[in-house]
């Protein structure tokens, strides 16, 4: 498979039309159709279901789309790295980050770096630890900010100075909002909205043997979406503080858990990683000026 043909394939998949994709790619429709047929012949699978005015991906086409996106991400990142070799005046840094207010410390380092190298660009990818670790291991990220203990056999790390505080986001007019802190027993019969990672890693530490009594009504990986559910009265969100709007203007409030539950965050990178000059500059910034952290 040629990289060029994979780009053609993805453009058709995104547009849902060979005609529109050909226009965007600035090639003729017959040329594009032939490239797609040649790709199907090479793979021995039908990738599209064609109709008069559109095309839709088959199951095999969906698989190739996922793989092609990963391949082209890696190709583009590799090209960026080679373009940046030997110079730190610019370049791209790819960072995966869990949801946390403590990303502010990483942001301060990036801000300091851009004072010296204004042409450096930062690309942020949000996800949970499993997703970020996978992308880091595949070379799609330079760094990842994760919310759990570091696998020291795979990664080096810098620890962020503050911990994230777990608590409950709920409507301000909820009776439970009258409490200054929420105890475990307060939550046992309530519909809970919990992050998938928290349900796997952190929440069991707090609830222990009472885990099987929790009424988990929904799981998520973005706290903002959970806040919408809570605002609409669908449940109580177990999450970190400062991830959603709980200001005076908001209908929601945050109450910490008691006993308290805190989670540390770490900036990690692969051991023996070969960095681009831009990523290397960020690493030096984090190590040289720990006071910023």
ROSE-223068 format. One record per residue (C-alpha): x, z, y; residue in three letters. Coordinates in steps of 0.02 Angstrom, whole numbers, padded with zeros to 5 digits, always signed. Last residue first. Layout:
@u:X	w:Z	v:Y	resn:Ala
...
# end
This chain:
@u:+00304	w:+01947	v:+01131	resn:Unk
@u:+00376	w:+01902	v:+01298	resn:Unk
@u:+00502	w:+02041	v:+01265	resn:Unk
@u:+00559	w:+01943	v:+01113	resn:Unk
@u:+00651	w:+01821	v:+01229	resn:Unk
@u:+00789	w:+01744	v:+01126	resn:Unk
@u:+00695	w:+01733	v:+00960	resn:Unk
@u:+00535	w:+01655	v:+01027	resn:Unk
@u:+00629	w:+01539	v:+01146	resn:Unk
@u:+00749	w:+01488	v:+01007	resn:Unk
@u:+00600	w:+01440	v:+00898	resn:Unk
@u:+00523	w:+01342	v:+01042	resn:Unk
@u:+00685	w:+01246	v:+01069	resn:Unk
@u:+00696	w:+01207	v:+00883	resn:Unk
@u:+00519	w:+01136	v:+00890	resn:Unk
@u:+00571	w:+01020	v:+01034	resn:Unk
@u:+00736	w:+00971	v:+00952	resn:Unk
@u:+00643	w:+00926	v:+00792	resn:Unk
@u:+00659	w:+01059	v:+00658	resn:Unk
@u:+00738	w:+01052	v:+00486	resn:Unk
@u:+00654	w:+01192	v:+00389	resn:Unk
@u:+00769	w:+01293	v:+00276	resn:Unk
@u:+00630	w:+01421	v:+00252	resn:Unk
@u:+00461	w:+01358	v:+00309	resn:Unk
@u:+00390	w:+01425	v:+00471	resn:Unk
@u:+00288	w:+01577	v:+00515	resn:Unk
@u:+00215	w:+01654	v:+00674	resn:Unk
@u:+00138	w:+01816	v:+00615	resn:Unk
@u:-00023	w:+01910	v:+00652	resn:Unk
@u:-00064	w:+02089	v:+00606	resn:Unk
@u:-00238	w:+02146	v:+00555	resn:Unk
@u:-00321	w:+02310	v:+00605	resn:Unk
@u:-00462	w:+02410	v:+00526	resn:Unk
@u:-00522	w:+02570	v:+00609	resn:Unk
@u:-00618	w:+02703	v:+00513	resn:Unk
@u:-00731	w:+02665	v:+00600	resn:Unk
@u:-00765	w:+02486	v:+00648	resn:Unk
@u:-00758	w:+02429	v:+00828	resn:Unk
@u:-00917	w:+02382	v:+00924	resn:Unk
@u:-00934	w:+02213	v:+01009	resn:Unk
@u:-01083	w:+02161	v:+01117	resn:Unk
@u:-01196	w:+02009	v:+01129	resn:Unk
@u:-01327	w:+01946	v:+01252	resn:Unk
@u:-01186	w:+01893	v:+01367	resn:Unk
@u:-01186	w:+01912	v:+01558	resn:Unk
@u:-01105	w:+02084	v:+01551	resn:Unk
@u:-00965	w:+02011	v:+01445	resn:Unk
@u:-00968	w:+01999	v:+01255	resn:Unk
@u:-00905	w:+01819	v:+01245	resn:Unk
@u:-00826	w:+01787	v:+01076	resn:Unk
@u:-00651	w:+01807	v:+01005	resn:Unk
@u:-00606	w:+01965	v:+01101	resn:Unk
@u:-00618	w:+02085	v:+00953	resn:Unk
@u:-00591	w:+02020	v:+00777	resn:Unk
@u:-00739	w:+01985	v:+00663	resn:Unk
@u:-00882	w:+02055	v:+00560	resn:Unk
@u:-01033	w:+01964	v:+00631	resn:Unk
@u:-01204	w:+02047	v:+00618	resn:Unk
@u:-01355	w:+01945	v:+00566	resn:Unk
@u:-01479	w:+01806	v:+00597	resn:Unk
@u:-01542	w:+01870	v:+00765	resn:Unk
@u:-01516	w:+01711	v:+00865	resn:Unk
@u:-01371	w:+01791	v:+00958	resn:Unk
@u:-01294	w:+01836	v:+00791	resn:Unk
@u:-01302	w:+01656	v:+00730	resn:Unk
@u:-01225	w:+01595	v:+00892	resn:Unk
@u:-01089	w:+01727	v:+00877	resn:Unk
@u:-01048	w:+01663	v:+00703	resn:Unk
@u:-01018	w:+01490	v:+00773	resn:Unk
@u:-00897	w:+01565	v:+00898	resn:Unk
@u:-00806	w:+01660	v:+00760	resn:Unk
@u:-00752	w:+01502	v:+00672	resn:Unk
@u:-00713	w:+01510	v:+00485	resn:Unk
@u:-00885	w:+01551	v:+00417	resn:Unk
@u:-00981	w:+01650	v:+00287	resn:Unk
@u:-01166	w:+01693	v:+00285	resn:Unk
@u:-01289	w:+01823	v:+00219	resn:Unk
@u:-01162	w:+01948	v:+00154	resn:Unk
@u:-01264	w:+02100	v:+00105	resn:Unk
@u:-01127	w:+02224	v:+00061	resn:Unk
@u:-01161	w:+02340	v:-00084	resn:Unk
@u:-01031	w:+02259	v:-00198	resn:Unk
@u:-00897	w:+02300	v:-00071	resn:Unk
@u:-00937	w:+02487	v:-00082	resn:Unk
@u:-00790	w:+02520	v:-00198	resn:Unk
@u:-00667	w:+02478	v:-00058	resn:Unk
@u:-00758	w:+02446	v:+00106	resn:Unk
@u:-00606	w:+02445	v:+00220	resn:Unk
@u:-00475	w:+02360	v:+00112	resn:Unk
@u:-00608	w:+02243	v:+00042	resn:Unk
@u:-00641	w:+02179	v:+00220	resn:Unk
@u:-00462	w:+02122	v:+00246	resn:Unk
@u:-00413	w:+01989	v:+00120	resn:Unk
@u:-00552	w:+01892	v:+00034	resn:Unk
@u:-00699	w:+01930	v:+00147	resn:Unk
@u:-00584	w:+01915	v:+00297	resn:Unk
@u:-00529	w:+01743	v:+00238	resn:Unk
@u:-00708	w:+01683	v:+00218	resn:Unk
@u:-00756	w:+01750	v:+00389	resn:Unk
@u:-00906	w:+01865	v:+00381	resn:Unk
@u:-01088	w:+01861	v:+00436	resn:Unk
@u:-01176	w:+02018	v:+00376	resn:Unk
@u:-01361	w:+02048	v:+00345	resn:Unk
@u:-01380	w:+02238	v:+00354	resn:Unk
@u:-01405	w:+02360	v:+00209	resn:Unk
@u:-01226	w:+02419	v:+00192	resn:Unk
@u:-01179	w:+02406	v:+00376	resn:Unk
@u:-01209	w:+02581	v:+00442	resn:Unk
@u:-01123	w:+02652	v:+00286	resn:Unk
@u:-00958	w:+02576	v:+00340	resn:Unk
@u:-00963	w:+02655	v:+00511	resn:Unk
@u:-00991	w:+02566	v:+00677	resn:Unk
@u:-00910	w:+02629	v:+00837	resn:Unk
@u:-00977	w:+02678	v:+01008	resn:Unk
@u:-01156	w:+02678	v:+00942	resn:Unk
@u:-01302	w:+02615	v:+01046	resn:Unk
@u:-01268	w:+02439	v:+00982	resn:Unk
@u:-01339	w:+02491	v:+00813	resn:Unk
@u:-01514	w:+02492	v:+00891	resn:Unk
@u:-01497	w:+02304	v:+00930	resn:Unk
@u:-01535	w:+02259	v:+01111	resn:Unk
@u:-01353	w:+02214	v:+01143	resn:Unk
@u:-01357	w:+02086	v:+01003	resn:Unk
@u:-01218	w:+02102	v:+00876	resn:Unk
@u:-01031	w:+02076	v:+00855	resn:Unk
@u:-00955	w:+02202	v:+00733	resn:Unk
@u:-00776	w:+02262	v:+00727	resn:Unk
@u:-00599	w:+02223	v:+00673	resn:Unk
@u:-00455	w:+02251	v:+00793	resn:Unk
@u:-00318	w:+02120	v:+00798	resn:Unk
@u:-00144	w:+02193	v:+00800	resn:Unk
@u:-00021	w:+02177	v:+00943	resn:Unk
@u:+00164	w:+02133	v:+00943	resn:Unk
@u:+00163	w:+01963	v:+00856	resn:Unk
@u:+00281	w:+01961	v:+00708	resn:Unk
@u:+00409	w:+01821	v:+00697	resn:Unk
@u:+00427	w:+01736	v:+00529	resn:Unk
@u:+00530	w:+01651	v:+00396	resn:Unk
@u:+00431	w:+01577	v:+00253	resn:Unk
@u:+00430	w:+01536	v:+00068	resn:Unk
@u:+00495	w:+01687	v:-00029	resn:Unk
@u:+00443	w:+01801	v:+00113	resn:Unk
@u:+00259	w:+01763	v:+00085	resn:Unk
@u:+00198	w:+01840	v:+00248	resn:Unk
@u:+00061	w:+01971	v:+00254	resn:Unk
@u:-00100	w:+01910	v:+00333	resn:Unk
@u:-00169	w:+01834	v:+00492	resn:Unk
@u:-00070	w:+01673	v:+00507	resn:Unk
@u:+00006	w:+01582	v:+00654	resn:Unk
@u:+00082	w:+01421	v:+00587	resn:Unk
@u:+00238	w:+01328	v:+00640	resn:Unk
@u:+00308	w:+01151	v:+00625	resn:Unk
@u:+00149	w:+01080	v:+00549	resn:Unk
@u:+00114	w:+00924	v:+00445	resn:Unk
@u:+00262	w:+00959	v:+00330	resn:Unk
@u:+00160	w:+00977	v:+00171	resn:Unk
@u:+00200	w:+01163	v:+00161	resn:Unk
@u:+00138	w:+01189	v:+00339	resn:Unk
@u:-00024	w:+01095	v:+00303	resn:Unk
@u:-00055	w:+01202	v:+00148	resn:Unk
@u:-00011	w:+01362	v:+00239	resn:Unk
@u:-00131	w:+01319	v:+00381	resn:Unk
@u:-00278	w:+01285	v:+00264	resn:Unk
@u:-00249	w:+01442	v:+00161	resn:Unk
@u:-00224	w:+01549	v:+00317	resn:Unk
@u:-00383	w:+01493	v:+00404	resn:Unk
@u:-00393	w:+01348	v:+00525	resn:Unk
@u:-00358	w:+01286	v:+00700	resn:Unk
@u:-00234	w:+01145	v:+00737	resn:Unk
@u:-00139	w:+01147	v:+00901	resn:Unk
@u:-00032	w:+01002	v:+00964	resn:Unk
@u:+00097	w:+01047	v:+01096	resn:Unk
@u:+00181	w:+00918	v:+01207	resn:Unk
@u:+00355	w:+00933	v:+01280	resn:Unk
@u:+00375	w:+00829	v:+01438	resn:Unk
@u:+00391	w:+00982	v:+01551	resn:Unk
@u:+00553	w:+01041	v:+01468	resn:Unk
@u:+00620	w:+01189	v:+01567	resn:Unk
@u:+00453	w:+01252	v:+01633	resn:Unk
@u:+00375	w:+01187	v:+01473	resn:Unk
@u:+00472	w:+01315	v:+01372	resn:Unk
@u:+00407	w:+01461	v:+01475	resn:Unk
@u:+00228	w:+01400	v:+01450	resn:Unk
@u:+00257	w:+01380	v:+01263	resn:Unk
@u:+00322	w:+01557	v:+01253	resn:Unk
@u:+00172	w:+01621	v:+01350	resn:Unk
@u:+00054	w:+01526	v:+01234	resn:Unk
@u:+00132	w:+01611	v:+01083	resn:Unk
@u:+00091	w:+01778	v:+01160	resn:Unk
@u:-00086	w:+01722	v:+01205	resn:Unk
@u:-00115	w:+01680	v:+01021	resn:Unk
@u:-00152	w:+01867	v:+01018	resn:Unk
@u:-00334	w:+01832	v:+01061	resn:Unk
@u:-00352	w:+01772	v:+00882	resn:Unk
@u:-00422	w:+01626	v:+00783	resn:Unk
@u:-00290	w:+01568	v:+00659	resn:Unk
@u:-00164	w:+01444	v:+00722	resn:Unk
@u:-00076	w:+01287	v:+00663	resn:Unk
@u:+00063	w:+01222	v:+00773	resn:Unk
@u:+00134	w:+01046	v:+00793	resn:Unk
@u:+00270	w:+01027	v:+00925	resn:Unk
@u:+00297	w:+00857	v:+01004	resn:Unk
@u:+00443	w:+00789	v:+01104	resn:Unk
@u:+00516	w:+00792	v:+01277	resn:Unk
@u:+00676	w:+00827	v:+01371	resn:Unk
@u:+00744	w:+00904	v:+01212	resn:Unk
@u:+00849	w:+00757	v:+01161	resn:Unk
@u:+00956	w:+00711	v:+01011	resn:Unk
@u:+00812	w:+00669	v:+00895	resn:Unk
@u:+00645	w:+00651	v:+00986	resn:Unk
@u:+00607	w:+00474	v:+00929	resn:Unk
@u:+00651	w:+00525	v:+00752	resn:Unk
@u:+00530	w:+00671	v:+00756	resn:Unk
@u:+00389	w:+00568	v:+00831	resn:Unk
@u:+00409	w:+00437	v:+00694	resn:Unk
@u:+00401	w:+00575	v:+00563	resn:Unk
@u:+00243	w:+00647	v:+00642	resn:Unk
@u:+00160	w:+00476	v:+00643	resn:Unk
@u:+00204	w:+00446	v:+00460	resn:Unk
@u:+00145	w:+00619	v:+00409	resn:Unk
@u:-00021	w:+00600	v:+00499	resn:Unk
@u:-00033	w:+00425	v:+00423	resn:Unk
@u:-00016	w:+00493	v:+00247	resn:Unk
@u:-00140	w:+00635	v:+00275	resn:Unk
@u:-00270	w:+00518	v:+00351	resn:Unk
@u:-00241	w:+00394	v:+00210	resn:Unk
@u:-00270	w:+00528	v:+00077	resn:Unk
@u:-00435	w:+00582	v:+00152	resn:Unk
@u:-00492	w:+00403	v:+00177	resn:Unk
@u:-00435	w:+00356	v:+00002	resn:Unk
@u:-00548	w:+00489	v:-00073	resn:Unk
@u:-00695	w:+00433	v:+00033	resn:Unk
@u:-00665	w:+00253	v:-00022	resn:Unk
@u:-00667	w:+00305	v:-00204	resn:Unk
@u:-00835	w:+00390	v:-00174	resn:Unk
@u:-00893	w:+00229	v:-00092	resn:Unk
@u:-00875	w:+00208	v:+00095	resn:Unk
@u:-01010	w:+00123	v:+00196	resn:Unk
@u:-01007	w:-00048	v:+00280	resn:Unk
@u:-01119	w:-00115	v:+00417	resn:Unk
@u:-01223	w:-00260	v:+00481	resn:Unk
@u:-01268	w:-00369	v:+00332	resn:Unk
@u:-01224	w:-00240	v:+00201	resn:Unk
@u:-01060	w:-00194	v:+00116	resn:Unk
@u:-01028	w:-00046	v:+00002	resn:Unk
@u:-00845	w:-00007	v:+00028	resn:Unk
@u:-00694	w:+00052	v:-00071	resn:Unk
@u:-00718	w:-00040	v:-00236	resn:Unk
@u:-00577	w:+00008	v:-00352	resn:Unk
@u:-00431	w:-00083	v:-00435	resn:Unk
@u:-00310	w:-00009	v:-00310	resn:Unk
@u:-00223	w:-00174	v:-00272	resn:Unk
@u:-00387	w:-00271	v:-00282	resn:Unk
@u:-00470	w:-00152	v:-00161	resn:Unk
@u:-00322	w:-00170	v:-00042	resn:Unk
@u:-00329	w:-00360	v:-00056	resn:Unk
@u:-00515	w:-00355	v:-00016	resn:Unk
@u:-00478	w:-00248	v:+00137	resn:Unk
@u:-00341	w:-00364	v:+00199	resn:Unk
@u:-00455	w:-00514	v:+00173	resn:Unk
@u:-00594	w:-00435	v:+00276	resn:Unk
@u:-00471	w:-00397	v:+00416	resn:Unk
@u:-00408	w:-00576	v:+00422	resn:Unk
@u:-00586	w:-00645	v:+00418	resn:Unk
@u:-00635	w:-00528	v:+00562	resn:Unk
@u:-00492	w:-00585	v:+00673	resn:Unk
@u:-00368	w:-00460	v:+00741	resn:Unk
@u:-00368	w:-00357	v:+00901	resn:Unk
@u:-00379	w:-00190	v:+00807	resn:Unk
@u:-00528	w:-00134	v:+00912	resn:Unk
@u:-00614	w:-00303	v:+00890	resn:Unk
@u:-00577	w:-00305	v:+00704	resn:Unk
@u:-00651	w:-00130	v:+00687	resn:Unk
@u:-00811	w:-00184	v:+00775	resn:Unk
@u:-00833	w:-00333	v:+00659	resn:Unk
@u:-00785	w:-00237	v:+00502	resn:Unk
@u:-00915	w:-00105	v:+00540	resn:Unk
@u:-00930	w:+00078	v:+00495	resn:Unk
@u:-00819	w:+00113	v:+00645	resn:Unk
@u:-00725	w:+00258	v:+00568	resn:Unk
@u:-00707	w:+00181	v:+00395	resn:Unk
@u:-00659	w:+00012	v:+00472	resn:Unk
@u:-00524	w:+00097	v:+00575	resn:Unk
@u:-00464	w:+00194	v:+00424	resn:Unk
@u:-00443	w:+00036	v:+00320	resn:Unk
@u:-00346	w:-00054	v:+00457	resn:Unk
@u:-00230	w:+00096	v:+00474	resn:Unk
@u:-00205	w:+00094	v:+00285	resn:Unk
@u:-00166	w:-00092	v:+00297	resn:Unk
@u:-00027	w:-00058	v:+00424	resn:Unk
@u:+00047	w:+00078	v:+00316	resn:Unk
@u:+00062	w:-00044	v:+00173	resn:Unk
@u:+00000	w:+00000	v:+00000	resn:Unk
# end
